[in-house]
């Protein structure tokens, strides 16, 4: 059975279990009443800021690829939107490969430097999340009795830190001692099917050729500024949805919920992170003493604001580019996906 199929089945089981546990806590009639209290006018700027965040991601990606050549923002933005749409529809975060393949195909680039730029992109996200987590822990005081949420935050932070340091250590070793790093990787993949290792090792070797980061101070400052703005514009929609429900919490609360959501999307789940996303959002909201039904209704709206417009926009860019979803998936799997 294909690895992506196993991932989909396992993630779907996790999603169903989490949703079942969440549904047991709410009353459908109360849920509909809670949604009726939403001021829908707040959703328009929330959706707008969501797209601003993705546009800033395209700007940062352009800066990371300047060593290749200055790329048009239009291509970078459409590839970014389609990639995130694919992350919501396909299992195993295949959207990262979709994003890389679409840009490489449109701009006639080689895949290794594009994939390498996305690894650096994700490392920047990991660093940003750890900075946000530190600021949240320093500035946000949860109400008494919210040990579960605090423990979840600490566990997610430790897991992210370990993963971040592990990837960073491997990349430094890969750059400084490529042969030794590839030998270590070959030992680590021995328990997996032989076909997996046969595809992964050459991919990592070619990826090494494209792994570069500018030393230009101005570009590095611009990358740092983009990273900060990406996460600010990702947290503000959460704050706007809360205001739409008549709930006024400090902005740090929205960052707290955002960090929990970041940890949630790391857990295998059904496409769209159904279940994991909602439980993480629910956990963050109930930490501020919101009733269960209200917390679930807010979680549904936050998920809708962050996912549905991006999926629709992704379909538009796929249609505008004359590309089918099947070709996107096949291109991603054939150029780096390890199915």
C-alpha positions in Angstrom: 0.0 0.0 0.0 1.3 3.4 -0.9 2.8 5.6 1.9 0.4 8.4 1.1 -2.6 6.1 1.4 -1.4 4.8 4.8 -0.9 8.4 6.0 -4.3 9.4 4.8 -6.0 6.4 6.6 -4.0 7.0 9.8 -4.7 10.8 9.7 -8.4 10.2 9.0 -8.7 7.9 12.1 -7.0 10.5 14.3 -9.4 13.2 12.9 -12.5 11.1 13.5 -11.5 10.3 17.1 -10.8 14.0 17.9 -14.0 15.1 16.2 -16.0 12.5 18.1 -14.5 13.7 21.4 -15.3 17.3 20.5 -18.9 16.7 19.3 -19.7 15.0 22.6 -19.0 18.3 24.4 -21.5 20.5 22.4 -25.2 20.9 21.8 -26.1 21.4 18.1 -28.8 23.9 18.8 -26.6 26.0 21.1 -23.9 25.8 18.4 -26.2 27.3 15.8 -27.3 30.0 18.3 -23.6 30.9 18.9 -23.0 31.2 15.2 -26.0 33.6 14.9 -24.2 36.0 17.2 -21.3 36.4 14.8 -20.9 39.8 13.2 -20.0 38.7 9.7 -18.4 42.1 8.8 -15.3 41.1 10.7 -14.7 38.2 8.4 -13.9 40.3 5.3 -10.8 42.0 6.8 -9.9 38.6 8.4 -9.9 36.9 5.0 -8.0 39.9 3.5 -5.3 39.6 6.1 -5.0 35.9 5.4 -4.2 36.6 1.8 -1.8 39.3 2.8 0.1 36.7 4.9 0.4 34.5 1.9 1.6 37.4 -0.3 4.3 38.1 2.3 5.3 34.5 2.1 5.7 34.9 -1.7 7.9 38.0 -1.0 10.1 36.1 1.4 10.3 33.2 -1.0 11.5 35.6 -3.7 14.2 36.9 -1.4 15.3 33.3 -0.7 15.7 32.6 -4.4 17.5 35.8 -5.4 20.7 33.7 -5.9 18.9 32.1 -8.9 17.4 35.3 -10.4 14.8 37.9 -9.5 11.5 36.0 -10.0 8.1 37.6 -10.7 5.9 37.9 -7.6 2.9 36.7 -9.6 4.5 33.3 -10.2 5.6 33.0 -6.6 2.3 34.0 -5.2 0.2 31.7 -7.3 2.5 28.8 -6.5 2.3 29.6 -2.8 -1.5 29.7 -2.9 -1.8 26.5 -4.9 0.7 24.8 -2.6 -1.3 25.7 0.5 -4.5 24.6 -1.2 -2.8 21.2 -1.9 -1.8 20.9 1.7 -5.5 21.3 2.6 -6.6 18.7 0.0 -3.8 16.1 -0.2 -2.2 14.0 2.6 1.4 14.0 3.8 1.9 17.8 3.2 2.3 17.1 -0.5 1.6 20.8 -1.0 5.2 21.7 -0.3 6.2 19.6 -3.4 3.3 21.0 -5.4 4.5 24.5 -4.6 8.0 23.8 -5.6 7.0 21.9 -8.8 4.6 24.6 -9.9 7.2 27.4 -9.6 10.0 25.3 -11.2 7.7 24.4 -14.1 6.5 28.0 -14.7 9.9 29.7 -14.3 12.0 26.9 -15.9 14.0 26.4 -12.7 15.7 23.3 -11.4 13.9 21.5 -8.6 16.9 21.2 -6.1 17.3 25.0 -5.4 13.5 25.5 -5.2 13.1 22.6 -2.7 16.1 23.9 -0.8 14.6 27.4 -0.5 11.4 25.8 0.9 13.4 24.0 3.6 15.0 27.3 4.6 11.5 28.8 4.4 10.2 26.2 6.9 13.2 26.7 9.2 12.4 30.4 9.3 8.8 29.5 10.3 10.1 27.2 13.0 12.3 30.0 14.4 9.5 32.4 14.2 7.1 30.1 16.1 9.7 29.6 18.9 10.1 33.4 19.2 6.3 33.8 19.4 6.1 31.0 21.9 8.7 32.6 24.1 6.9 36.0 23.9 3.5 34.3 24.7 4.9 32.5 27.7 6.4 35.8 29.0 3.4 38.0 28.4 0.3 35.9 28.6 -1.1 34.8 32.0 -3.6 32.0 31.7 -6.4 31.8 34.2 -5.9 29.4 37.1 -6.7 25.7 36.4 -5.6 25.9 32.8 -2.7 23.5 33.3 -3.7 21.3 30.4 -3.4 24.2 27.9 -0.1 25.3 29.4 1.2 21.7 29.3 0.2 21.3 25.7 2.0 24.6 24.8 5.2 23.4 26.6 5.1 20.0 25.0 4.5 21.5 21.5 7.3 24.0 22.1 9.8 21.3 23.2 8.8 19.1 20.3 9.3 22.0 17.8 12.6 22.9 19.4 13.9 19.4 19.1 12.7 19.0 15.5 14.1 22.4 14.6 17.5 21.7 16.2 17.6 18.3 14.6 17.0 19.6 11.1 19.4 22.5 11.6 22.1 20.2 12.8 21.6 17.9 9.9 21.7 20.7 7.4 24.9 22.1 8.9 26.4 18.6 8.8 25.2 18.1 5.3 26.8 21.3 4.1 30.1 20.8 6.0 30.4 17.0 5.8 28.1 15.9 2.9 29.4 12.3 2.6 29.2 11.6 6.4 25.7 13.1 6.5 24.5 11.0 3.7 25.9 7.8 5.4 24.0 8.7 8.6 20.9 9.3 6.6 21.3 5.9 4.8 21.5 4.2 8.2 18.4 6.0 9.4 16.3 4.9 6.4 17.3 1.2 6.6 14.1 0.2 8.5 12.0 1.7 5.6 11.3 0.0 2.2 14.3 -0.1 -0.1 12.5 2.0 -2.7 12.1 4.9 -0.1 15.9 5.0 0.5 16.7 4.7 -3.2 14.6 7.8 -3.9 15.5 9.8 -0.8 19.3 9.7 -0.9 19.7 11.0 -4.5 17.1 13.7 -3.7 19.1 14.9 -0.6 22.3 14.9 -2.7 20.8 17.0 -5.4 19.1 19.2 -2.8 22.5 20.0 -1.3 23.5 21.6 -4.5 20.7 24.2 -4.2 21.1 24.9 -0.5 22.2 28.5 -0.2 21.4 31.5 1.9 22.4 35.1 1.0 25.0 36.9 3.1 23.7 40.3 2.0 22.7 42.2 5.2 19.9 44.1 3.5 18.3 40.9 2.2 18.6 39.2 5.5 16.9 42.1 7.3 14.1 42.1 4.6 13.7 38.3 5.2 13.4 38.9 9.0 10.9 41.6 8.5 8.8 39.5 6.2 8.9 36.6 8.7 7.6 38.9 11.5 4.8 40.3 9.3 3.8 36.9 8.1 3.0 35.8 11.6 1.4 39.1 12.6 -1.0 38.9 9.7 -1.7 35.3 10.5 -2.7 36.1 14.1 -4.8 39.2 13.4 -7.6 37.2 11.6 -8.0 35.1 14.8 -8.4 38.3 16.8 -10.9 39.7 14.2 -13.0 36.5 14.4 -13.0 36.8 18.2 -14.2 40.4 18.0 -16.8 39.2 15.5 -18.2 37.1 18.3 -18.0 40.0 20.8 -15.0 38.6 22.6 -12.2 41.0 23.4 -9.0 39.3 24.5 -5.4 40.7 24.4 -3.6 40.1 21.0 -1.3 37.7 22.9 -4.3 35.4 23.2 -4.5 35.2 19.4 -0.8 34.4 19.2 -1.3 31.7 21.8 -4.1 30.1 19.8 -2.0 30.5 16.6 0.9 28.6 18.2 -1.4 25.8 19.2 -2.7 25.6 15.7 0.8 25.4 14.3 1.5 22.4 16.6 -1.8 20.9 15.6 -1.0 20.8 11.8 2.1 18.8 12.6 -0.1 15.9 13.7 -1.3 13.5 11.0 -4.9 14.2 10.1 -7.5 14.1 7.4 -7.1 16.6 4.6 -7.7 20.2 5.8 -6.4 19.2 9.3 -10.0 18.4 10.3 -10.2 17.5 13.9 -6.6 18.3 15.0 -7.1 22.0 14.0 -10.5 22.3 15.8 -9.3 20.6 19.0 -6.2 22.8 19.2 -8.3 25.9 18.6 -11.0 24.7 21.1 -8.2 24.0 23.7 -6.8 27.5 23.3 -10.2 29.2 23.6 -11.4 27.3 26.6 -8.2 28.3 28.3 -9.9 31.7 28.6 -13.0 30.3 30.2 -15.1 30.3 27.0 -18.1 27.9 27.1 -17.6 24.7 25.1 -20.2 25.4 22.5 -19.0 28.9 21.9 -15.4 27.7 21.6 -16.3 25.1 19.0 -18.3 27.7 17.0 -15.4 30.1 17.0 -13.0 27.2 16.0 -15.2 26.4 13.0 -15.2 30.0 11.8 -11.4 30.4 12.3 -10.9 27.2 10.3 -13.2 28.4 7.6 -11.6 31.8 7.3 -8.1 30.2 7.1 -8.9 27.4 4.7 -11.9 27.8 2.4 -10.8 31.1 0.7 -7.4 29.7 0.1 -8.8 26.5 -1.4 -11.1 28.5 -3.7 -8.2 30.8 -4.6 -6.0 27.8 -5.3 -8.5 26.3 -7.7 -8.7 29.7 -9.5 -4.9 29.8 -9.9 -4.9 26.1 -11.1 -7.6 26.9 -13.6 -5.8 30.1 -14.7 -2.6 28.2 -15.2 -4.4 25.4 -17.2 -3.2 22.7 -14.8 -5.2 19.8 -13.5 -5.1 18.6 -9.9 -3.9 15.2 -11.2 -1.0 16.8 -13.0 -0.2 18.8 -9.9 -0.1 15.7 -7.8 1.8 13.7 -10.4 4.3 16.5 -10.9 5.0 16.8 -7.2 5.3 13.1 -6.6 7.6 12.7 -9.6 9.9 15.5 -8.6 10.5 14.9 -4.9 7.4 13.3 -3.4 8.3 10.0 -1.7 5.0 8.0 -2.2 
